[in-house]
Amino acid sequence: MFDVNLLNFNQKQAVQAPLGPVMVVAGAGTGKTRVLTSRIMYLINQKIFNPNNILALTFTNKASNEMKNRIINDGHENLKWVGTYSSICLRILKEEIGYLNRGQNFTVIDEEDQLALLKEIIKNNHIATKILPKKIQTVISNFKTNQYDEIENLSFDKFRAFDIYQTEDIKDIKKIFSMYRSRLLENNIVDFDDLLLLTLAIFDNHQNVAEKWQNKFKYILVDEFQDTNKIQFDILIHLINKREQNVFVVGDPDQTIYTWRGAYSEIFADFLNNFPNTKKYILDLNYRSSQKILDASNKLIKNNCNRIDKQLVTEKKEGEFVYLYKGESSEDEANFIAKEINKITNKYQYKEIAILYRSNYLSRNIETSLINYNIPYIIYGGVKFYQRKEIKDIVAYLKLIVNEKDELSLKRIINVPKRNIGQTTIDNINLYAMQNNLTFFEALNESYTSTDLPWNKSKIIYFLNELKKIKQLCVNLNVFDTINKIIEMTKYYDYLKEIDLNFEQREENIKELLNSIKKFGNENELFTIKDYLDKISLYTTASEEETKIDSVSLMTIHGAKGLEFSVVFLIGLNEGVFPKTISDNIEEERRIAYVGMTRAKHILYLTNARGYDYISHGNMSDSRFVKESHGAHIKEVFNQTITISDLQHEWFDTQQIKKVEDNYHAELPNINIGDQIVHVVFGEGLVISKNDNMLEVLFKSPHNKKTLNALHKSIKRKL
């Protein structure tokens, strides 16, 4: 049962606060959710308000369900008005949408149906736009979030925020937006953005409706207040009874890291301006982290000017130092992390460990090292590096330079960038190949000679000629220059700009691929495209294996918000990488670092490397965040070299062998080219050639190629 005496002093003060506007500034790990639910239970237990008159706004369905469950577990009935802004607005619209002269039997379409409708509008109206429907969908959503329901008269500057600069492209989007809005009205349909936009329109124009809901909700609570955007805040202001002002907001301005979704750091000031008699409480007793971790975090965030001051403390006075590691290269940084994980797994499970980064491209070296050291991992909210679309596209072109008949690669890039070769054409080629006992490549080449083919020959000939030209121009180039030539000839970056608003992130991934090739070339002076493809095939194969439940978590700091781990590695702390060179908001970058640091419970590692120079344009210095968080709580550590041979292999032990001949099998094992093998010293490897009983095997760095006797018992085929 709920007992207010189980709360700490500041929590208790907030939970028992007088009625009226209340702001709770809740630092990381200070029991924010506990205070919010306790406030609800306090209001109910004291019979101050009926549960049906309490509204609690959250930002995720998960948070809503957690809040409901806590209240139910305390013996109270399920609250009827707990949910996200979208879900609450939907319920309001079901009663009030008639004020907009629309029927109450409206339906809500999800993002998939919305995209299908946009595609249908483009197709049926013969709009030959270069902008992909997915991007148009994102642009429409952003405009609606910023309360632009009609964009016909918007200036071109508004479109530049979405990397749309061409007059024709802007005209196309305006036309499609107008048709889309008309279709929604004609069919009495709303999308997710409309739920908020239409609710606000009713409140703005019908004061009596706003007052009805103000009288309904006697008390309003808002979770994660720092994530609130402008339209949500405007709706909240309409819902608050102007006389009673019974509102309770909980959040941490130091964790405002979603400005790209409309959140803004000034919202706490806006709240105080609207409600100048607000009672403010600060939660600063942290239940998550050790004091040294908090000292580093506090020291960092104090460098922000526009914040509500607080100093996180904990009763856990003991604890390890915050460890700082400065790698000689990004590979060195990654190897250090893998070795440290192997050292601490006697105390912590893999699932208690997280590796956090500012941008997804930073995961590549980490993934490689984790694979090398046989550490299971899973990437949350992202795709493993070599499985990302842009990387697979580039690798497909490389494969076709080596082997023009590679069917999977042909099908992958036949319409990448767009060449107006659709799935119907590919299906027709497949069928033709099957009927005539041809490979897919041979069927494509029929376009040069056959006259009666079930596809547009000119498009296929153009594609084949383009591939030939790429191959001819790249014949004497190294892998690094070959990729740059492919990007140039196919205008691949222009293609990415058309298909994805997150072009910058995809471009960073390609730069990281080029960075890895550059370093591979430095270590292997003469290497071919085939050598490189062999190397990465080992990692892509391993990356596709099913991830174990007990795995290290890799994620961006944005993805880690709200989570906690026993051990956290915060990586890539180089100036120009984190904070990003392109950022025009250093205070938000600092808040992102602060969120990352405060995810750690017991051990926090801060790492950087001199090898991020390709991405950071030559800047290899420590991130300012390293310098700003430095103090007696931080201890710099240095790499201690261990190799994969230090790992334990119980299936072969030379110390147990009495005779030399006992090292060898009597019969040659069934190991062939393309098989994966395991060696007791070199770890996992890929067989790339075979001559009698001698195998040429490509191992992971640092072992690279080895020639081995397949009869030796130190080798076994990986099942």
Stockholm file with secondary structure:
# STOCKHOLM 1.0

chainA/1-719         MFDVNLLNFNQKQAVQAPLGPVMVVAGAGTGKTRVLTSRIMYLINQKIFNPNNILALTFTNKASNEMKNRIINDGHENLKWVGTYSSICLRILKEEIGYLNRGQNFTVIDEEDQLALLKEIIKNNHIATKILPKKIQTVISNFKTNQYDEIENLSFDKFRAFDIYQTEDIKDIKKIFSMYRSRLLENNIVDFDDLLLLTLAIFDNHQNVAEKWQNKFKYILVDEFQDTNKIQFDILIHLINKREQNVFVVGDPDQTIYTWRGAYSEIFADFLNNFPNTKKYILDLNYRSSQKILDASNKLIKNNCNRIDKQLVTEKKEGEFVYLYKGESSEDEANFIAKEINKITNKYQYKEIAILYRSNYLSRNIETSLINYNIPYIIYGGVKFYQRKEIKDIVAYLKLIVNEKDELSLKRIINVPKRNIGQTTIDNINLYAMQNNLTFFEALNESYTSTDLPWNKSKIIYFLNELKKIKQLCVNLNVFDTINKIIEMTKYYDYLKEIDLNFEQREENIKELLNSIKKFGNENELFTIKDYLDKISLYTTASEEETKIDSVSLMTIHGAKGLEFSVVFLIGLNEGVFPKTISDNIEEERRIAYVGMTRAKHILYLTNARGYDYISHGNMSDSRFVKESHGAHIKEVFNQTITISDLQHEWFDTQQIKKVEDNYHAELPNINIGDQIVHVVFGEGLVISKNDNMLEVLFKSPHNKKTLNALHKSIKRKL
#=GR chainA/1-719 SS CCCGGGSCHHHHHHHTCCSSCEEEEECTTSCHHHHHHHHHHHHHHTTSSCGGGEEEEESSHHHHHHHHHHHHHTTCCCCSSEEEHHHHHHHHHHHHGGGGTCCTTCEECCHHHHHHHHHHHHHHTTCCCSSCHHHHHHHHHHHHHTTCSCCTTCCTHHHHTTTCCCHHHHHHHHHHHHHHHHHHHHTTEECHHHHHHHHHHHHHHCHHHHHHHHHHCSEEEESSGGGCBHHHHHHHHHHSCTTTCCEEEEECGGGCCCGGGTBCTTHHHHHHHHCTTCEEEEECBCSSSCHHHHHHHHHHHTTCSSSCCCCCBCSCCCCCCEEEEEESSHHHHHHHHHHHHHHHTTTSCGGGEEEEESSGGGHHHHHHHHHHTTCCEEESSSCCGGGSHHHHHHHHHHHHHHCTTCHHHHHHHTTSSCCSCCHHHHHHHHHHHHHTTCCHHHHHHGGGTCSCCSSCHHHHHHHHHHHHHHHHHHTTSCHHHHHHHHHHHHTHHHHHHHHCTTHHHHHHHHHHHHHHHHHHHHHSSSCCHHHHHHHHHHHHHHHTSCCCSSCEEEEEHHHHTTCCEEEEEECCCBTBTTTBTTCSCHHHHHHHHHHHHTTEEEEEEEEEEGGGTTTTTTCCSBCHHHHHHCSTTEEEECCCCCCGGGSCCTTCCGGGCCSGGGGBCSSCCCCCTTCEEEETTTEEEEEEEEETTEEEEEESTTTCEEEEETTBTTEEECC
#=GC SS_cons         CCCGGGSCHHHHHHHTCCSSCEEEEECTTSCHHHHHHHHHHHHHHTTSSCGGGEEEEESSHHHHHHHHHHHHHTTCCCCSSEEEHHHHHHHHHHHHGGGGTCCTTCEECCHHHHHHHHHHHHHHTTCCCSSCHHHHHHHHHHHHHTTCSCCTTCCTHHHHTTTCCCHHHHHHHHHHHHHHHHHHHHTTEECHHHHHHHHHHHHHHCHHHHHHHHHHCSEEEESSGGGCBHHHHHHHHHHSCTTTCCEEEEECGGGCCCGGGTBCTTHHHHHHHHCTTCEEEEECBCSSSCHHHHHHHHHHHTTCSSSCCCCCBCSCCCCCCEEEEEESSHHHHHHHHHHHHHHHTTTSCGGGEEEEESSGGGHHHHHHHHHHTTCCEEESSSCCGGGSHHHHHHHHHHHHHHCTTCHHHHHHHTTSSCCSCCHHHHHHHHHHHHHTTCCHHHHHHGGGTCSCCSSCHHHHHHHHHHHHHHHHHHTTSCHHHHHHHHHHHHTHHHHHHHHCTTHHHHHHHHHHHHHHHHHHHHHSSSCCHHHHHHHHHHHHHHHTSCCCSSCEEEEEHHHHTTCCEEEEEECCCBTBTTTBTTCSCHHHHHHHHHHHHTTEEEEEEEEEEGGGTTTTTTCCSBCHHHHHHCSTTEEEECCCCCCGGGSCCTTCCGGGCCSGGGGBCSSCCCCCTTCEEEETTTEEEEEEEEETTEEEEEESTTTCEEEEETTBTTEEECC
//
